[in-house]
Amino acid sequence: MFPPRQIVFPLLIIFLTTLPPLITTAAAVDGRDTSLTAYDLLQSYDFPIGILPKGAIGYDLDKSTGKFSVHLNGSCSFALEGSYQLRYKSRFGGYIAKDRLTNLYGVSVKILFLWLNIVEVVKNGDNLEFSVGIASASFPTYNFLVCPQCGCGLNCNSNGHILKIRNSHRVSSV
């Protein structure tokens, strides 16, 4: 025998009104906010978008730990200021916190003849400090307001203007 209608309908209404918050909570635990792009994510942690090349197609973020990964449509490399060659794997990441990217993987810089992994980026006032472990270099944040393009970096403008990164020439070793 089925329970009377006066019991079934209130239970059904309670179930239906509590279901949407449960679904929203499950999505939030996953760490994905589909309304934010990878560039929005960087800005929410106080970083300029230009530390990420154009073409990011998605990201994963565990909000509880800060562990993240960014997905590009393929690997990406380009030169900046003639003396730096950067390379991003199609998937790279690390840990993100306000003004700090740590334990980075999948991003490297060519200095002279050596490819070195960039392991940390720290925003310190109006500068970004990039560390390869044994040495670091500091650049003003205004150099990272524009996203570089894979293949040509910042020298891609169709109107012929060449943008260059101006560094503070502050290099230090640890």
C-alpha positions as CSV (number, residue, x, y, z in Angstrom):
1,M,0.0,0.0,0.0
2,F,1.3,3.5,-0.9
3,P,1.6,6.3,1.7
4,P,-1.2,8.9,1.7
5,R,-0.9,11.9,-0.7
6,Q,-0.7,14.3,2.2
7,I,2.7,12.8,3.2
8,V,4.1,12.2,-0.3
9,F,3.6,15.7,-1.7
10,P,5.3,17.6,1.2
11,L,8.2,15.1,1.0
12,L,8.5,15.6,-2.7
13,I,8.5,19.4,-2.3
14,I,11.2,19.3,0.4
15,F,13.3,17.0,-1.8
16,L,13.0,19.3,-4.9
17,T,13.7,22.5,-3.0
18,T,16.9,21.1,-1.4
19,L,18.2,19.5,-4.6
20,P,19.6,22.6,-6.3
21,P,21.8,23.7,-3.4
22,L,23.2,20.2,-3.2
23,I,24.1,20.3,-6.9
24,T,25.8,23.8,-6.5
25,T,27.8,22.6,-3.5
26,A,29.0,19.6,-5.4
27,A,30.2,21.8,-8.2
28,A,32.0,24.1,-5.8
29,V,33.8,21.2,-4.1
30,D,35.1,20.2,-7.6
31,G,36.9,23.6,-7.7
32,R,35.6,24.6,-11.1
33,D,34.0,27.9,-11.7
34,T,33.0,27.7,-15.3
35,S,32.3,31.5,-15.4
36,L,36.0,32.3,-14.9
37,T,38.7,31.9,-17.6
38,A,42.3,31.1,-16.7
39,Y,43.1,34.8,-17.2
40,D,40.3,35.7,-14.7
41,L,41.7,33.2,-12.3
42,L,45.1,34.9,-12.4
43,Q,43.6,38.3,-11.8
44,S,41.6,37.0,-8.8
45,Y,45.0,36.1,-7.2
46,D,46.4,39.6,-8.1
47,F,48.5,38.5,-11.1
48,P,48.5,40.3,-14.5
49,I,47.1,38.2,-17.4
50,G,50.3,38.5,-19.4
51,I,52.2,35.8,-17.6
52,L,49.9,33.4,-19.4
53,P,50.2,33.2,-23.2
54,K,47.1,33.6,-25.5
55,G,45.2,30.4,-26.1
56,A,44.5,29.0,-22.7
57,I,41.5,26.7,-23.2
58,G,40.8,25.8,-19.6
59,Y,42.1,25.2,-16.1
60,D,41.6,23.0,-13.1
61,L,41.8,24.4,-9.6
62,D,41.5,22.8,-6.1
63,K,40.4,25.8,-4.1
64,S,41.2,24.1,-0.8
65,T,44.9,23.5,-1.6
66,G,45.6,26.1,-4.4
67,K,46.8,23.3,-6.8
68,F,46.1,24.3,-10.3
69,S,46.8,23.4,-13.9
70,V,46.3,25.4,-17.1
71,H,45.5,23.8,-20.5
72,L,46.8,25.2,-23.8
73,N,45.8,24.0,-27.3
74,G,49.4,22.6,-27.6
75,S,52.9,23.4,-26.4
76,C,53.9,27.0,-26.8
77,S,57.2,28.8,-27.2
78,F,58.3,32.4,-28.0
79,A,61.1,34.9,-27.6
80,L,60.9,38.0,-25.4
81,E,63.3,40.9,-25.7
82,G,65.6,38.8,-27.8
83,S,67.4,37.3,-24.8
84,Y,64.7,35.1,-23.3
85,Q,63.0,32.2,-24.9
86,L,60.0,30.8,-23.0
87,R,58.4,27.4,-23.4
88,Y,55.0,26.2,-22.0
89,K,54.0,22.6,-22.1
90,S,50.4,22.0,-23.2
91,R,49.5,21.4,-19.5
92,F,51.4,23.3,-16.8
93,G,50.6,24.4,-13.3
94,G,51.6,24.4,-9.6
95,Y,50.1,26.1,-6.6
96,I,48.5,29.5,-6.6
97,A,47.9,31.9,-3.7
98,K,47.6,35.6,-3.5
99,D,50.7,37.1,-5.1
100,R,52.5,33.7,-5.3
101,L,52.8,30.8,-7.8
102,T,54.9,28.0,-6.4
103,N,56.0,24.4,-7.3
104,L,55.5,25.3,-10.9
105,Y,56.0,22.7,-13.6
106,G,55.8,22.8,-17.4
107,V,57.2,26.4,-17.8
108,S,60.8,26.9,-18.7
109,V,63.1,29.7,-19.9
110,K,66.2,29.5,-22.0
111,I,69.1,31.5,-20.6
112,L,72.2,31.4,-22.8
113,F,72.2,27.7,-23.8
114,L,70.4,26.2,-20.9
115,W,66.7,25.5,-20.5
116,L,65.7,26.1,-16.8
117,N,62.4,25.4,-15.2
118,I,60.6,28.4,-13.7
119,V,59.7,27.2,-10.3
120,E,58.2,30.2,-8.6
121,V,56.7,33.6,-9.4
122,V,56.1,36.1,-6.7
123,K,54.4,39.5,-7.0
124,N,56.3,42.0,-4.9
125,G,54.7,45.4,-5.1
126,D,54.9,46.5,-8.7
127,N,57.4,43.8,-9.7
128,L,57.2,40.1,-10.6
129,E,60.1,38.0,-9.4
130,F,60.7,34.8,-11.5
131,S,62.8,32.1,-9.9
132,V,64.5,29.2,-11.5
133,G,65.7,27.9,-8.2
134,I,69.4,29.0,-8.3
135,A,68.6,32.5,-9.6
136,S,65.8,34.9,-10.0
137,A,65.0,38.0,-12.1
138,S,62.6,40.8,-11.4
139,F,60.4,42.6,-14.0
140,P,57.9,45.4,-13.6
141,T,54.3,44.2,-13.7
142,Y,53.3,46.6,-16.5
143,N,55.3,44.4,-18.8
144,F,52.7,41.7,-18.3
145,L,49.5,43.6,-19.2
146,V,49.4,41.9,-22.6
147,C,49.4,38.2,-23.2
148,P,52.2,37.0,-25.5
149,Q,51.3,34.7,-28.5
150,C,52.8,31.3,-29.2
151,G,55.4,31.5,-31.9
152,C,55.9,35.3,-31.9
153,G,55.6,36.5,-28.3
154,L,54.8,40.2,-28.2
155,N,56.1,40.9,-31.7
156,C,52.9,39.9,-33.3
157,N,51.0,43.1,-33.7
158,S,49.6,43.5,-37.2
159,N,50.1,47.3,-37.1
160,G,53.9,46.9,-37.0
161,H,54.4,48.1,-33.4
162,I,57.0,46.1,-31.6
163,L,56.4,45.7,-27.9
164,K,59.3,44.8,-25.7
165,I,59.6,43.7,-22.1
166,R,61.7,46.2,-20.2
167,N,63.3,44.5,-17.2
168,S,64.7,46.1,-14.2
169,H,68.0,44.3,-14.8
170,R,67.8,43.0,-11.3
171,V,69.1,39.4,-11.3
172,S,70.1,37.6,-8.1
173,S,71.2,34.2,-7.2
174,V,70.0,32.3,-4.1
